[in-house]
Amino acid sequence: MATLGGDQRVKQSIEKDYESIVPRIGFVDMDETMQQNVFAICKEAYKKLADGECKYFKDMATHIKKKMDDTYSPGSYHVIVGKPT
């Protein structure tokens, strides 16, 4: 945070358009509605990483897995989070 004198503080953040993020898909066997819901969950996890609520990619994967288990029945959802090399 930057200070402006006194008690005024300005939070420094980079505004991102999270709706413009396009996920990369290797293989999917979900219907279109479920895919869109998962994309929303992934964007939420990405925003948590950008806001500092998630520190590592594994935290993002855990968040996504928990949301999937809560939204749909607990199952074997394979969540891999990382950056391209």
DASUL-V323570 format. One record per backbone hydrogen bond with DSSP energy under -1.0 kcal/mol. NH is the residue of the N-H (numbers start at 1). CO is the residue of the C=O. E is the energy in kcal/mol with one decimal. If there is no record, write none. Layout:
# DASUL-V323570
nh->{NH NH}
co->{CO CO}
e->{E E}
This chain:
# DASUL-V323570
nh->{2 4 8 10 18 20 35 36 37 38 39 40 41 42 43 44 45 46 47 48 49 50 51 53 54 60 61 62 63 64 65 66 67 68 69 70 71 72 77}
co->{10 8 5 2 16 17 31 32 33 34 35 36 37 38 39 40 41 42 43 44 45 46 47 48 48 56 57 58 59 60 61 62 63 64 65 66 67 68 75}
e->{-1.8 -2.1 -1.3 -2.2 -1.2 -1.4 -2.3 -2.2 -1.9 -2.5 -2.6 -1.9 -2.0 -2.6 -2.3 -2.0 -2.1 -2.3 -2.2 -1.9 -1.8 -2.3 -2.3 -2.0 -1.5 -1.3 -2.4 -2.3 -2.2 -2.5 -2.6 -2.6 -2.3 -2.4 -2.4 -2.2 -2.8 -2.8 -1.2}
